[in-house]
Amino acid sequence: MKIITWNVNGIRSVVQKGFYEFIERENPDILCLQETKAHPDQLEDALRAPLGWNTFWSAAQRPGYSGTATWSREAPAQVTHGFGVPRFDAEGRLVVSRFKDFVLYNCYFPNGGMGPERHEFKQEFLKRFGHHLQRQVQAGENVIVVGDYNVAYLDIDVYDPKALAKETGFLPEERQWMTSFLEGGFIDGYRYFHPQEKHRYTWWAYFQNARPGNRGWRIDHICVSRSLEKRMKSVQILDQQQGSDHCPVVMEIDI
């Protein structure tokens, strides 16, 4: 099975930048999108419900903001939106798809960079969502969590760890959260296969022309519960793919 995650930074924008060509070329079994910035009613049928796909959209109450979507060739047994906390679920940050052998969380984590209130919002989200996921693992679920985590946690996950040490997304408490999350029963798929690889990022700020100089961050992740460790075949960063300020991440898994 091939699973791809991609923060598209506006679904209506990325369709003008090779989105359909990307899907045809990569041919994933499951495609998870974040920051769609659209309600499905605003989309043409070919995008909202494309032929050959089961699509599930979670839109924010605020127009043109946040949003996630999961496209799957196989119909999941159950789909829910959010994880039961209204203040988070209202922002369209999560599509949860239950398949026969695993549960897939497609998530767009909050950005804490818009002031103290959003910083606290993000920290509470991390705490409560982390506890939710650990309960799933403790209950014996096979869990896959993909998306834009808005957290880089290793020095090699950012282009300049010293300069960025006080920036949201690389703050000590966020790095510690990610470390604790992994220690609680998850595997960072990319680092599992590429533990020491440097200069591989998934996001580059539009300002300062960061992408040509590869001044990036690795904040888009595919993490799996340890019960799925031996089923993973590969995880790659598709950093040559244009169309967004993020690039896709792809996992091949025997499931």
One Martini backbone bead per residue (centre of mass of N, CA, C, O) as a GRO file, in nm:
protein
  255
    1MET     BB    1   0.098   0.036   0.020
    2LYS     BB    2   0.023   0.382  -0.071
    3ILE     BB    3   0.116   0.676   0.117
    4ILE     BB    4   0.015   1.023   0.102
    5THR     BB    5   0.140   1.342   0.212
    6TRP     BB    6  -0.007   1.692   0.180
    7ASN     BB    7   0.054   2.027   0.190
    8VAL     BB    8  -0.120   2.249  -0.037
    9ASN     BB    9  -0.206   2.540   0.021
   10GLY     BB   10  -0.458   2.501  -0.149
   11ILE     BB   11  -0.653   2.328  -0.360
   12ARG     BB   12  -0.718   2.545  -0.586
   13SER     BB   13  -0.417   2.604  -0.643
   14VAL     BB   14  -0.280   2.316  -0.700
   15VAL     BB   15  -0.448   2.243  -0.961
   16GLN     BB   16  -0.260   2.464  -1.123
   17LYS     BB   17   0.026   2.280  -1.026
   18GLY     BB   18   0.004   1.948  -1.088
   19PHE     BB   19  -0.186   1.758  -0.922
   20TYR     BB   20  -0.299   1.546  -1.124
   21GLU     BB   21  -0.022   1.455  -1.226
   22PHE     BB   22   0.079   1.349  -0.957
   23ILE     BB   23  -0.133   1.128  -0.913
   24GLU     BB   24  -0.079   0.971  -1.176
   25ARG     BB   25   0.221   0.910  -1.117
   26GLU     BB   26   0.197   0.786  -0.813
   27ASN     BB   27  -0.052   0.617  -0.737
   28PRO     BB   28  -0.216   0.607  -0.478
   29ASP     BB   29  -0.418   0.467  -0.226
   30ILE     BB   30  -0.349   0.718  -0.034
   31LEU     BB   31  -0.461   1.064   0.022
   32CYS     BB   32  -0.326   1.332   0.220
   33LEU     BB   33  -0.467   1.647   0.308
   34GLN     BB   34  -0.365   1.987   0.375
   35GLU     BB   35  -0.473   2.295   0.368
   36THR     BB   36  -0.736   2.340   0.171
   37LYS     BB   37  -0.926   2.600   0.204
   38ALA     BB   38  -1.214   2.433   0.183
   39HIS     BB   39  -1.526   2.367   0.088
   40PRO     BB   40  -1.674   2.122  -0.091
   41ASP     BB   41  -1.898   2.315  -0.218
   42GLN     BB   42  -1.660   2.484  -0.377
   43LEU     BB   43  -1.624   2.233  -0.557
   44GLU     BB   44  -1.572   2.047  -0.803
   45ASP     BB   45  -1.651   1.729  -0.875
   46ALA     BB   46  -1.360   1.631  -0.968
   47LEU     BB   47  -1.252   1.706  -0.671
   48ARG     BB   48  -1.458   1.614  -0.453
   49ALA     BB   49  -1.547   1.336  -0.652
   50PRO     BB   50  -1.349   1.140  -0.783
   51LEU     BB   51  -1.291   0.899  -0.987
   52GLY     BB   52  -1.200   0.617  -0.783
   53TRP     BB   53  -1.284   0.771  -0.515
   54ASN     BB   54  -1.273   0.822  -0.166
   55THR     BB   55  -1.401   1.117  -0.008
   56PHE     BB   56  -1.284   1.323   0.282
   57TRP     BB   57  -1.404   1.617   0.442
   58SER     BB   58  -1.253   1.885   0.650
   59ALA     BB   59  -1.393   2.183   0.760
   60ALA     BB   60  -1.383   2.493   0.853
   61GLN     BB   61  -1.571   2.743   0.982
   62ARG     BB   62  -1.359   2.909   0.867
   63PRO     BB   63  -1.300   3.061   0.590
   64GLY     BB   64  -1.013   2.966   0.421
   65TYR     BB   65  -0.932   2.739   0.650
   66SER     BB   66  -0.758   2.490   0.663
   67GLY     BB   67  -0.806   2.162   0.630
   68THR     BB   68  -0.909   1.826   0.524
   69ALA     BB   69  -0.817   1.526   0.318
   70THR     BB   70  -0.933   1.195   0.214
   71TRP     BB   71  -0.803   0.961  -0.021
   72SER     BB   72  -0.957   0.645  -0.133
   73ARG     BB   73  -0.984   0.350  -0.291
   74GLU     BB   74  -1.074   0.237  -0.030
   75ALA     BB   75  -1.331   0.181   0.174
   76PRO     BB   76  -1.396   0.265   0.471
   77ALA     BB   77  -1.564   0.168   0.757
   78GLN     BB   78  -1.476   0.454   0.894
   79VAL     BB   79  -1.561   0.810   0.955
   80THR     BB   80  -1.402   1.087   1.115
   81HIS     BB   81  -1.410   1.418   1.282
   82GLY     BB   82  -1.184   1.427   1.488
   83PHE     BB   83  -1.141   1.386   1.880
   84GLY     BB   84  -1.369   1.542   2.076
   85VAL     BB   85  -1.272   1.859   2.048
   86PRO     BB   86  -1.433   2.133   1.954
   87ARG     BB   87  -1.203   2.356   1.925
   88PHE     BB   88  -1.054   2.171   1.713
   89ASP     BB   89  -1.273   2.050   1.520
   90ALA     BB   90  -1.364   2.339   1.398
   91GLU     BB   91  -1.081   2.341   1.207
   92GLY     BB   92  -1.042   2.082   1.022
   93ARG     BB   93  -0.778   1.878   1.126
   94LEU     BB   94  -0.948   1.592   1.092
   95VAL     BB   95  -0.913   1.256   0.954
   96VAL     BB   96  -1.071   0.942   1.034
   97SER     BB   97  -0.968   0.612   0.921
   98ARG     BB   98  -1.120   0.292   0.914
   99PHE     BB   99  -0.971  -0.008   0.875
  100LYS     BB  100  -0.915  -0.332   0.905
  101ASP     BB  101  -0.578  -0.291   0.998
  102PHE     BB  102  -0.632   0.030   1.046
  103VAL     BB  103  -0.564   0.369   1.159
  104LEU     BB  104  -0.617   0.693   1.006
  105TYR     BB  105  -0.441   1.001   1.055
  106ASN     BB  106  -0.537   1.318   0.928
  107CYS     BB  107  -0.320   1.604   1.001
  108TYR     BB  108  -0.350   1.956   1.111
  109PHE     BB  109  -0.155   2.126   1.287
  110PRO     BB  110  -0.099   2.381   1.468
  111ASN     BB  111  -0.005   2.718   1.467
  112GLY     BB  112   0.191   2.919   1.714
  113GLY     BB  113   0.267   3.218   1.555
  114MET     BB  114  -0.003   3.421   1.649
  115GLY     BB  115   0.058   3.412   1.947
  116PRO     BB  116  -0.016   3.322   2.269
  117GLU     BB  117  -0.291   3.187   2.214
  118ARG     BB  118  -0.188   2.989   1.988
  119HIS     BB  119   0.026   2.857   2.152
  120GLU     BB  120  -0.167   2.732   2.363
  121PHE     BB  121  -0.341   2.582   2.163
  122LYS     BB  122  -0.117   2.395   2.060
  123GLN     BB  123  -0.028   2.268   2.331
  124GLU     BB  124  -0.304   2.141   2.390
  125PHE     BB  125  -0.325   1.972   2.140
  126LEU     BB  126  -0.077   1.798   2.183
  127LYS     BB  127  -0.162   1.676   2.451
  128ARG     BB  128  -0.448   1.557   2.374
  129PHE     BB  129  -0.368   1.402   2.117
  130GLY     BB  130  -0.148   1.227   2.240
  131HIS     BB  131  -0.332   1.081   2.441
  132HIS     BB  132  -0.523   0.962   2.234
  133LEU     BB  133  -0.311   0.790   2.078
  134GLN     BB  134  -0.209   0.622   2.319
  135ARG     BB  135  -0.479   0.483   2.370
  136GLN     BB  136  -0.489   0.333   2.102
  137VAL     BB  137  -0.232   0.167   2.144
  138GLN     BB  138  -0.315   0.038   2.420
  139ALA     BB  139  -0.571  -0.103   2.265
  140GLY     BB  140  -0.423  -0.233   1.988
  141GLU     BB  141  -0.379  -0.041   1.764
  142ASN     BB  142  -0.328   0.039   1.433
  143VAL     BB  143  -0.129   0.335   1.370
  144ILE     BB  144  -0.163   0.628   1.153
  145VAL     BB  145   0.026   0.944   1.133
  146VAL     BB  146  -0.048   1.214   0.921
  147GLY     BB  147   0.124   1.525   0.834
  148ASP     BB  148   0.114   1.850   0.963
  149TYR     BB  149   0.280   1.912   1.268
  150ASN     BB  150   0.453   2.170   1.323
  151VAL     BB  151   0.720   1.980   1.385
  152ALA     BB  152   1.055   1.995   1.485
  153TYR     BB  153   1.310   1.784   1.670
  154LEU     BB  154   1.573   1.790   1.513
  155ASP     BB  155   1.850   1.943   1.412
  156ILE     BB  156   1.830   1.807   1.111
  157ASP     BB  157   1.523   1.941   1.062
  158VAL     BB  158   1.694   2.208   1.027
  159TYR     BB  159   1.897   2.456   0.888
  160ASP     BB  160   1.906   2.632   1.190
  161PRO     BB  161   1.901   2.556   1.515
  162LYS     BB  162   2.001   2.813   1.658
  163ALA     BB  163   1.820   3.034   1.518
  164LEU     BB  164   1.537   2.846   1.575
  165ALA     BB  165   1.496   2.791   1.895
  166LYS     BB  166   1.249   3.037   1.916
  167GLU     BB  167   1.063   2.889   1.718
  168THR     BB  168   0.789   2.788   1.606
  169GLY     BB  169   0.829   2.424   1.586
  170PHE     BB  170   1.128   2.450   1.777
  171LEU     BB  171   1.059   2.422   2.056
  172PRO     BB  172   1.129   2.259   2.337
  173GLU     BB  173   0.830   2.160   2.397
  174GLU     BB  174   0.789   2.040   2.108
  175ARG     BB  175   1.025   1.845   2.099
  176GLN     BB  176   0.936   1.689   2.351
  177TRP     BB  177   0.668   1.593   2.248
  178MET     BB  178   0.773   1.422   2.013
  179THR     BB  179   0.949   1.236   2.182
  180SER     BB  180   0.717   1.129   2.364
  181PHE     BB  181   0.538   1.022   2.140
  182LEU     BB  182   0.741   0.808   2.043
  183GLU     BB  183   0.787   0.669   2.323
  184GLY     BB  184   0.461   0.591   2.328
  185GLY     BB  185   0.458   0.405   2.028
  186PHE     BB  186   0.630   0.547   1.792
  187ILE     BB  187   0.731   0.602   1.443
  188ASP     BB  188   0.959   0.766   1.246
  189GLY     BB  189   0.971   0.687   0.928
  190TYR     BB  190   1.206   0.846   0.809
  191ARG     BB  191   1.420   0.788   1.043
  192TYR     BB  192   1.418   0.482   1.017
  193PHE     BB  193   1.560   0.498   0.719
  194HIS     BB  194   1.701   0.811   0.790
  195PRO     BB  195   1.877   0.892   1.062
  196GLN     BB  196   2.123   1.103   0.920
  197GLU     BB  197   1.984   1.275   0.720
  198LYS     BB  198   2.044   1.571   0.550
  199HIS     BB  199   1.871   1.827   0.395
  200ARG     BB  200   1.565   1.722   0.463
  201TYR     BB  201   1.264   1.866   0.356
  202THR     BB  202   0.900   2.000   0.363
  203TRP     BB  203   0.958   2.317   0.431
  204TRP     BB  204   0.928   2.655   0.280
  205ALA     BB  205   0.943   2.968   0.290
  206TYR     BB  206   0.834   3.208   0.081
  207PHE     BB  207   1.001   3.386   0.210
  208GLN     BB  208   1.336   3.446   0.120
  209ASN     BB  209   1.373   3.218  -0.083
  210ALA     BB  210   1.416   2.921   0.057
  211ARG     BB  211   1.415   2.682  -0.149
  212PRO     BB  212   1.667   2.724  -0.331
  213GLY     BB  213   1.847   2.715  -0.045
  214ASN     BB  214   1.735   2.500   0.158
  215ARG     BB  215   1.555   2.657   0.395
  216GLY     BB  216   1.435   2.418   0.602
  217TRP     BB  217   1.173   2.190   0.715
  218ARG     BB  218   1.072   1.897   0.913
  219ILE     BB  219   0.701   1.875   0.953
  220ASP     BB  220   0.633   1.625   0.778
  221HIS     BB  221   0.466   1.320   0.878
  222ILE     BB  222   0.520   0.958   0.931
  223CYS     BB  223   0.352   0.769   1.175
  224VAL     BB  224   0.386   0.459   1.360
  225SER     BB  225   0.310   0.201   1.517
  226ARG     BB  226   0.500  -0.060   1.640
  227SER     BB  227   0.313  -0.283   1.510
  228LEU     BB  228   0.422  -0.171   1.203
  229GLU     BB  229   0.728  -0.190   1.156
  230LYS     BB  230   0.760  -0.456   0.961
  231ARG     BB  231   0.572  -0.324   0.723
  232MET     BB  232   0.768  -0.129   0.642
  233LYS     BB  233   0.948  -0.019   0.338
  234SER     BB  234   0.908   0.306   0.300
  235VAL     BB  235   1.039   0.656   0.322
  236GLN     BB  236   0.971   0.963   0.142
  237ILE     BB  237   1.088   1.269   0.006
  238LEU     BB  238   0.924   1.495  -0.234
  239ASP     BB  239   1.127   1.768  -0.301
  240GLN     BB  240   1.053   1.816  -0.623
  241GLN     BB  241   0.771   1.900  -0.556
  242GLN     BB  242   0.550   2.121  -0.661
  243GLY     BB  243   0.277   2.376  -0.546
  244SER     BB  244   0.408   2.428  -0.260
  245ASP     BB  245   0.561   2.489   0.056
  246HIS     BB  246   0.521   2.192   0.040
  247CYS     BB  247   0.590   1.844   0.049
  248PRO     BB  248   0.575   1.527  -0.004
  249VAL     BB  249   0.499   1.212   0.162
  250VAL     BB  250   0.604   0.860   0.140
  251MET     BB  251   0.454   0.530   0.191
  252GLU     BB  252   0.549   0.191   0.216
  253ILE     BB  253   0.312  -0.077   0.295
  254ASP     BB  254   0.235  -0.396   0.439
  255ILE     BB  255  -0.143  -0.400   0.432
   0.00000   0.00000   0.00000
